[in-house]
């Protein structure tokens, strides 16, 4: 078994790229994994559909932590905003 130096993930001895983080064992990082930059489009989608943001955060937190955190925070803000609006409408 081969251990990744970046994430500590366990890989097969023949592996060239880490299954968990995409680190190339023989040089540069593999760019086939998505970038970790915050995406305005995903944040807008997370605000409009909070369930999408929560699912994206849960699934992508290991591969793109910054982007996943931004979507999760945006979904949480949208959920709280919607909850406050509904409570205000009930009174």
PAMIPA-801669 format. One record per residue: residue number from 1; residue in one letter; x, y, z of N, C-alpha, C in turn. Coordinates in nm, 3 decimals, padded with zeros to 5 digits. Atoms other than C-alpha are relative to their C-alpha. Layout:
N
<torvo pos="NUM" code="A" n_east="X" n_north="Y" n_up="Z" ca_east="X" ca_north="Y" ca_up="Z" c_east="X" c_north="Y" c_up="Z"/>
...
***
This chain:
91
<torvo pos="1" code="X" n_east="00.083" n_north="-00.118" n_up="00.000" ca_east="00.000" ca_north="00.000" ca_up="00.000" c_east="00.088" c_north="00.125" c_up="00.000"/>
<torvo pos="2" code="X" n_east="-00.071" n_north="-00.126" n_up="00.013" ca_east="00.112" ca_north="00.352" ca_up="-00.084" c_east="-00.082" c_north="00.110" c_up="00.068"/>
<torvo pos="3" code="X" n_east="00.067" n_north="-00.109" n_up="-00.069" ca_east="00.028" ca_north="00.653" ca_up="00.134" c_east="00.029" c_north="00.132" c_up="-00.071"/>
<torvo pos="4" code="X" n_east="-00.015" n_north="-00.131" n_up="00.062" ca_east="-00.031" ca_north="01.000" ca_up="-00.013" c_east="00.068" c_north="00.095" c_up="00.099"/>
<torvo pos="5" code="X" n_east="-00.071" n_north="-00.095" n_up="-00.086" ca_east="00.202" ca_north="01.269" ca_up="00.123" c_east="-00.084" c_north="00.123" c_up="00.031"/>
<torvo pos="6" code="X" n_east="00.081" n_north="-00.120" n_up="-00.023" ca_east="-00.065" ca_north="01.541" ca_up="00.095" c_east="-00.119" c_north="-00.026" c_up="00.092"/>
<torvo pos="7" code="X" n_east="00.122" n_north="00.023" n_up="-00.077" ca_east="-00.380" ca_north="01.383" ca_up="00.239" c_east="00.006" c_north="-00.123" c_up="00.090"/>
<torvo pos="8" code="X" n_east="-00.012" n_north="00.121" n_up="-00.080" ca_east="-00.260" ca_north="01.053" ca_up="00.391" c_east="-00.087" c_north="-00.114" c_up="-00.048"/>
<torvo pos="9" code="X" n_east="00.086" n_north="00.104" n_up="00.055" ca_east="-00.495" ca_north="00.851" ca_up="00.172" c_east="00.077" c_north="-00.126" c_up="-00.036"/>
<torvo pos="10" code="X" n_east="-00.062" n_north="00.128" n_up="00.033" ca_east="-00.421" ca_north="00.482" ca_up="00.115" c_east="-00.032" c_north="-00.033" c_up="-00.145"/>
<torvo pos="11" code="X" n_east="00.014" n_north="00.034" n_up="00.142" ca_east="-00.363" ca_north="00.376" ca_up="-00.247" c_east="00.075" c_north="-00.130" c_up="-00.029"/>
<torvo pos="12" code="X" n_east="-00.072" n_north="00.121" n_up="00.044" ca_east="-00.246" ca_north="00.068" ca_up="-00.436" c_east="00.144" c_north="00.036" c_up="-00.035"/>
<torvo pos="13" code="X" n_east="-00.141" n_north="-00.024" n_up="00.032" ca_east="00.126" ca_north="00.030" ca_up="-00.498" c_east="00.020" c_north="00.047" c_up="-00.143"/>
<torvo pos="14" code="X" n_east="-00.013" n_north="-00.038" n_up="00.141" ca_east="00.073" ca_north="00.074" ca_up="-00.874" c_east="-00.063" c_north="00.135" c_up="-00.031"/>
<torvo pos="15" code="X" n_east="00.071" n_north="-00.126" n_up="00.024" ca_east="-00.126" ca_north="00.395" ca_up="-00.833" c_east="00.097" c_north="00.112" c_up="-00.035"/>
<torvo pos="16" code="X" n_east="-00.079" n_north="-00.115" n_up="00.040" ca_east="00.009" ca_north="00.705" ca_up="-01.004" c_east="-00.059" c_north="00.129" c_up="00.057"/>
<torvo pos="17" code="X" n_east="00.073" n_north="-00.116" n_up="-00.051" ca_east="-00.254" ca_north="00.945" ca_up="-00.866" c_east="-00.080" c_north="-00.044" c_up="00.122"/>
<torvo pos="18" code="X" n_east="00.075" n_north="00.031" n_up="-00.121" ca_east="-00.412" ca_north="00.954" ca_up="-00.520" c_east="-00.150" c_north="00.000" c_up="-00.031"/>
<torvo pos="19" code="X" n_east="00.145" n_north="00.008" n_up="00.022" ca_east="-00.777" ca_north="00.843" ca_up="-00.526" c_east="-00.076" c_north="00.106" c_up="00.078"/>
<torvo pos="20" code="X" n_east="00.072" n_north="-00.091" n_up="-00.088" ca_east="-00.868" ca_north="01.085" ca_up="-00.249" c_east="00.017" c_north="00.147" c_up="-00.038"/>
<torvo pos="21" code="X" n_east="-00.022" n_north="-00.143" n_up="00.023" ca_east="-00.706" ca_north="01.419" ca_up="-00.338" c_east="00.050" c_north="00.033" c_up="-00.141"/>
<torvo pos="22" code="X" n_east="-00.045" n_north="-00.025" n_up="00.136" ca_east="-00.572" ca_north="01.377" ca_up="-00.694" c_east="00.146" c_north="00.033" c_up="-00.011"/>
<torvo pos="23" code="X" n_east="-00.144" n_north="-00.029" n_up="00.001" ca_east="-00.207" ca_north="01.424" ca_up="-00.598" c_east="00.071" c_north="-00.100" c_up="-00.092"/>
<torvo pos="24" code="X" n_east="-00.079" n_north="00.084" n_up="00.089" ca_east="00.027" ca_north="01.293" ca_up="-00.867" c_east="00.124" c_north="-00.043" c_up="00.077"/>
<torvo pos="25" code="X" n_east="-00.113" n_north="00.050" n_up="-00.078" ca_east="00.286" ca_north="01.069" ca_up="-00.698" c_east="00.134" c_north="00.025" c_up="-00.068"/>
<torvo pos="26" code="X" n_east="-00.125" n_north="-00.016" n_up="00.074" ca_east="00.543" ca_north="01.143" ca_up="-00.969" c_east="00.021" c_north="00.142" c_up="-00.051"/>
<torvo pos="27" code="X" n_east="-00.022" n_north="-00.137" n_up="00.046" ca_east="00.533" ca_north="01.521" ca_up="-01.000" c_east="-00.113" c_north="00.094" c_up="00.037"/>
<torvo pos="28" code="X" n_east="00.101" n_north="-00.104" n_up="-00.022" ca_east="00.267" ca_north="01.789" ca_up="-01.041" c_east="-00.133" c_north="-00.058" c_up="00.045"/>
<torvo pos="29" code="X" n_east="00.136" n_north="00.036" n_up="-00.041" ca_east="-00.081" ca_north="01.781" ca_up="-00.898" c_east="-00.087" c_north="-00.017" c_up="-00.124"/>
<torvo pos="30" code="X" n_east="00.090" n_north="00.028" n_up="00.111" ca_east="-00.343" ca_north="01.638" ca_up="-01.131" c_east="-00.110" c_north="00.105" c_up="-00.006"/>
<torvo pos="31" code="X" n_east="00.099" n_north="-00.107" n_up="00.014" ca_east="-00.562" ca_north="01.922" ca_up="-01.259" c_east="-00.134" c_north="-00.052" c_up="-00.051"/>
<torvo pos="32" code="X" n_east="00.130" n_north="00.050" n_up="00.043" ca_east="-00.842" ca_north="01.686" ca_up="-01.367" c_east="-00.104" c_north="00.017" c_up="00.110"/>
<torvo pos="33" code="X" n_east="00.092" n_north="-00.031" n_up="-00.107" ca_east="-00.993" ca_north="01.746" ca_up="-01.025" c_east="-00.037" c_north="00.148" c_up="-00.009"/>
<torvo pos="34" code="X" n_east="00.046" n_north="-00.137" n_up="00.013" ca_east="-01.195" ca_north="02.062" ca_up="-01.004" c_east="00.083" c_north="00.096" c_up="00.085"/>
<torvo pos="35" code="X" n_east="-00.073" n_north="-00.102" n_up="-00.075" ca_east="-01.033" ca_north="02.383" ca_up="-00.887" c_east="-00.069" c_north="00.026" c_up="00.132"/>
<torvo pos="36" code="X" n_east="00.053" n_north="-00.026" n_up="-00.134" ca_east="-01.082" ca_north="02.495" ca_up="-00.531" c_east="-00.046" c_north="00.144" c_up="00.017"/>
<torvo pos="37" code="X" n_east="00.045" n_north="-00.139" n_up="-00.008" ca_east="-01.182" ca_north="02.853" ca_up="-00.615" c_east="-00.149" c_north="00.006" c_up="00.025"/>
<torvo pos="38" code="X" n_east="00.142" n_north="-00.018" n_up="-00.028" ca_east="-01.517" ca_north="02.984" ca_up="-00.497" c_east="-00.072" c_north="00.034" c_up="-00.130"/>
<torvo pos="39" code="X" n_east="00.077" n_north="-00.019" n_up="00.121" ca_east="-01.778" ca_north="02.973" ca_up="-00.773" c_east="-00.126" c_north="00.081" c_up="00.032"/>
<torvo pos="40" code="X" n_east="00.118" n_north="-00.085" n_up="-00.022" ca_east="-02.036" ca_north="03.253" ca_up="-00.783" c_east="-00.128" c_north="-00.071" c_up="-00.045"/>
<torvo pos="41" code="X" n_east="00.117" n_north="00.071" n_up="00.050" ca_east="-02.273" ca_north="03.037" ca_up="-00.987" c_east="-00.049" c_north="-00.106" c_up="00.098"/>
<torvo pos="42" code="X" n_east="00.039" n_north="00.101" n_up="-00.097" ca_east="-02.268" ca_north="02.756" ca_up="-00.733" c_east="-00.057" c_north="00.064" c_up="00.127"/>
<torvo pos="43" code="X" n_east="00.053" n_north="-00.070" n_up="-00.118" ca_east="-02.324" ca_north="03.006" ca_up="-00.450" c_east="-00.141" c_north="00.050" c_up="-00.025"/>
<torvo pos="44" code="X" n_east="00.135" n_north="-00.045" n_up="00.034" ca_east="-02.626" ca_north="03.154" ca_up="-00.628" c_east="-00.096" c_north="-00.118" c_up="-00.001"/>
<torvo pos="45" code="X" n_east="00.083" n_north="00.120" n_up="00.003" ca_east="-02.763" ca_north="02.806" ca_up="-00.691" c_east="-00.026" c_north="-00.051" c_up="00.142"/>
<torvo pos="46" code="X" n_east="00.017" n_north="00.042" n_up="-00.140" ca_east="-02.704" ca_north="02.719" ca_up="-00.324" c_east="-00.096" c_north="00.091" c_up="00.075"/>
<torvo pos="47" code="X" n_east="00.094" n_north="-00.093" n_up="-00.064" ca_east="-02.895" ca_north="03.031" ca_up="-00.220" c_east="-00.143" c_north="-00.027" c_up="-00.045"/>
<torvo pos="48" code="X" n_east="00.135" n_north="00.024" n_up="00.053" ca_east="-03.190" ca_north="02.952" ca_up="-00.447" c_east="-00.052" c_north="-00.138" c_up="00.039"/>
<torvo pos="49" code="X" n_east="00.039" n_north="00.136" n_up="-00.035" ca_east="-03.192" ca_north="02.580" ca_up="-00.365" c_east="00.094" c_north="-00.047" c_up="00.113"/>
<torvo pos="50" code="X" n_east="-00.090" n_north="00.033" n_up="-00.110" ca_east="-03.042" ca_north="02.528" ca_up="-00.017" c_east="00.034" c_north="-00.149" c_up="00.010"/>
<torvo pos="51" code="X" n_east="-00.029" n_north="00.144" n_up="-00.005" ca_east="-03.070" ca_north="02.149" ca_up="-00.041" c_east="00.119" c_north="-00.035" c_up="-00.089"/>
<torvo pos="52" code="X" n_east="-00.115" n_north="00.021" n_up="00.088" ca_east="-02.827" ca_north="02.159" ca_up="-00.334" c_east="00.130" c_north="00.038" c_up="00.071"/>
<torvo pos="53" code="X" n_east="-00.119" n_north="-00.046" n_up="-00.071" ca_east="-02.578" ca_north="02.359" ca_up="-00.125" c_east="00.043" c_north="-00.095" c_up="00.110"/>
<torvo pos="54" code="X" n_east="-00.033" n_north="00.094" n_up="-00.107" ca_east="-02.597" ca_north="02.117" ca_up="00.167" c_east="00.057" c_north="-00.130" c_up="-00.057"/>
<torvo pos="55" code="X" n_east="-00.049" n_north="00.124" n_up="00.062" ca_east="-02.551" ca_north="01.814" ca_up="-00.059" c_east="00.137" c_north="00.022" c_up="-00.061"/>
<torvo pos="56" code="X" n_east="-00.130" n_north="-00.030" n_up="00.060" ca_east="-02.264" ca_north="01.979" ca_up="-00.248" c_east="00.107" c_north="00.009" c_up="00.108"/>
<torvo pos="57" code="X" n_east="-00.095" n_north="-00.011" n_up="-00.111" ca_east="-02.094" ca_north="02.064" ca_up="00.082" c_east="00.037" c_north="-00.138" c_up="00.054"/>
<torvo pos="58" code="X" n_east="-00.027" n_north="00.132" n_up="-00.057" ca_east="-02.129" ca_north="01.707" ca_up="00.211" c_east="00.082" c_north="-00.087" c_up="-00.094"/>
<torvo pos="59" code="X" n_east="-00.067" n_north="00.088" n_up="00.096" ca_east="-02.006" ca_north="01.541" ca_up="-00.109" c_east="00.138" c_north="00.050" c_up="-00.037"/>
<torvo pos="60" code="X" n_east="-00.125" n_north="-00.055" n_up="00.054" ca_east="-01.726" ca_north="01.775" ca_up="-00.218" c_east="00.096" c_north="00.054" c_up="00.105"/>
<torvo pos="61" code="X" n_east="-00.084" n_north="-00.061" n_up="-00.102" ca_east="-01.574" ca_north="01.875" ca_up="00.115" c_east="00.143" c_north="-00.054" c_up="00.000"/>
<torvo pos="62" code="X" n_east="-00.135" n_north="00.055" n_up="00.006" ca_east="-01.272" ca_north="01.643" ca_up="00.064" c_east="00.076" c_north="00.043" c_up="-00.124"/>
<torvo pos="63" code="X" n_east="-00.066" n_north="-00.029" n_up="00.128" ca_east="-01.200" ca_north="01.742" ca_up="-00.297" c_east="00.019" c_north="00.149" c_up="-00.025"/>
<torvo pos="64" code="X" n_east="-00.008" n_north="-00.146" n_up="00.020" ca_east="-01.267" ca_north="02.117" ca_up="-00.299" c_east="-00.054" c_north="00.067" c_up="00.126"/>
<torvo pos="65" code="X" n_east="00.054" n_north="-00.047" n_up="-00.128" ca_east="-01.296" ca_north="02.232" ca_up="00.063" c_east="-00.043" c_north="00.146" c_up="00.001"/>
<torvo pos="66" code="X" n_east="00.036" n_north="-00.141" n_up="00.000" ca_east="-01.305" ca_north="02.607" ca_up="-00.004" c_east="-00.132" c_north="00.022" c_up="-00.073"/>
<torvo pos="67" code="X" n_east="00.123" n_north="-00.013" n_up="00.079" ca_east="-01.574" ca_north="02.580" ca_up="-00.272" c_east="-00.118" c_north="-00.064" c_up="00.073"/>
<torvo pos="68" code="X" n_east="00.106" n_north="00.069" n_up="-00.072" ca_east="-01.775" ca_north="02.331" ca_up="-00.066" c_east="-00.045" c_north="00.080" c_up="00.121"/>
<torvo pos="69" code="X" n_east="00.034" n_north="-00.081" n_up="-00.117" ca_east="-01.759" ca_north="02.552" ca_up="00.244" c_east="-00.082" c_north="00.122" c_up="-00.040"/>
<torvo pos="70" code="X" n_east="00.076" n_north="-00.116" n_up="00.047" ca_east="-01.880" ca_north="02.854" ca_up="00.046" c_east="-00.143" c_north="-00.038" c_up="-00.035"/>
<torvo pos="71" code="X" n_east="00.136" n_north="00.045" n_up="00.035" ca_east="-02.178" ca_north="02.658" ca_up="-00.090" c_east="-00.079" c_north="-00.035" c_up="00.126"/>
<torvo pos="72" code="X" n_east="00.068" n_north="00.035" n_up="-00.125" ca_east="-02.260" ca_north="02.524" ca_up="00.257" c_east="-00.042" c_north="00.122" c_up="00.079"/>
<torvo pos="73" code="X" n_east="00.033" n_north="-00.123" n_up="-00.072" ca_east="-02.248" ca_north="02.869" ca_up="00.417" c_east="-00.113" c_north="00.074" c_up="-00.070"/>
<torvo pos="74" code="X" n_east="00.106" n_north="-00.067" n_up="00.076" ca_east="-02.461" ca_north="03.017" ca_up="00.138" c_east="-00.134" c_north="-00.070" c_up="00.018"/>
<torvo pos="75" code="X" n_east="00.124" n_north="00.076" n_up="-00.021" ca_east="-02.717" ca_north="02.738" ca_up="00.177" c_east="-00.055" c_north="00.023" c_up="00.140"/>
<torvo pos="76" code="X" n_east="00.044" n_north="-00.025" n_up="-00.137" ca_east="-02.727" ca_north="02.793" ca_up="00.554" c_east="-00.062" c_north="00.139" c_up="00.013"/>
<torvo pos="77" code="X" n_east="00.055" n_north="-00.136" n_up="-00.003" ca_east="-02.783" ca_north="03.168" ca_up="00.508" c_east="-00.138" c_north="00.003" c_up="-00.066"/>
<torvo pos="78" code="X" n_east="00.128" n_north="00.004" n_up="00.071" ca_east="-03.061" ca_north="03.099" ca_up="00.258" c_east="-00.107" c_north="-00.070" c_up="00.084"/>
<torvo pos="79" code="X" n_east="00.094" n_north="00.074" n_up="-00.083" ca_east="-03.224" ca_north="02.846" ca_up="00.491" c_east="-00.049" c_north="00.086" c_up="00.116"/>
<torvo pos="80" code="X" n_east="00.037" n_north="-00.086" n_up="-00.113" ca_east="-03.217" ca_north="03.085" ca_up="00.788" c_east="-00.085" c_north="00.118" c_up="-00.048"/>
<torvo pos="81" code="X" n_east="00.076" n_north="-00.111" n_up="00.057" ca_east="-03.340" ca_north="03.373" ca_up="00.570" c_east="-00.143" c_north="-00.044" c_up="-00.031"/>
<torvo pos="82" code="X" n_east="00.133" n_north="00.051" n_up="00.030" ca_east="-03.633" ca_north="03.163" ca_up="00.446" c_east="-00.080" c_north="-00.032" c_up="00.124"/>
<torvo pos="83" code="X" n_east="00.066" n_north="00.031" n_up="-00.126" ca_east="-03.713" ca_north="03.047" ca_up="00.797" c_east="-00.050" c_north="00.127" c_up="00.068"/>
<torvo pos="84" code="X" n_east="00.041" n_north="-00.127" n_up="-00.061" ca_east="-03.721" ca_north="03.404" ca_up="00.927" c_east="-00.115" c_north="00.064" c_up="-00.076"/>
<torvo pos="85" code="X" n_east="00.111" n_north="-00.055" n_up="00.079" ca_east="-03.946" ca_north="03.513" ca_up="00.641" c_east="-00.129" c_north="-00.076" c_up="00.031"/>
<torvo pos="86" code="X" n_east="00.120" n_north="00.079" n_up="-00.029" ca_east="-04.188" ca_north="03.227" ca_up="00.711" c_east="-00.052" c_north="00.027" c_up="00.140"/>
<torvo pos="87" code="X" n_east="00.045" n_north="-00.031" n_up="-00.135" ca_east="-04.197" ca_north="03.302" ca_up="01.082" c_east="-00.066" c_north="00.138" c_up="00.003"/>
<torvo pos="88" code="X" n_east="00.060" n_north="-00.133" n_up="00.008" ca_east="-04.266" ca_north="03.668" ca_up="01.002" c_east="-00.135" c_north="00.000" c_up="-00.066"/>
<torvo pos="89" code="X" n_east="00.130" n_north="00.007" n_up="00.067" ca_east="-04.549" ca_north="03.572" ca_up="00.770" c_east="-00.106" c_north="-00.067" c_up="00.086"/>
<torvo pos="90" code="X" n_east="00.097" n_north="00.067" n_up="-00.085" ca_east="-04.710" ca_north="03.353" ca_up="01.033" c_east="-00.055" c_north="00.090" c_up="00.109"/>
<torvo pos="91" code="X" n_east="00.043" n_north="-00.089" n_up="-00.108" ca_east="-04.738" ca_north="03.638" ca_up="01.286" c_east="-00.095" c_north="00.098" c_up="-00.051"/>
***
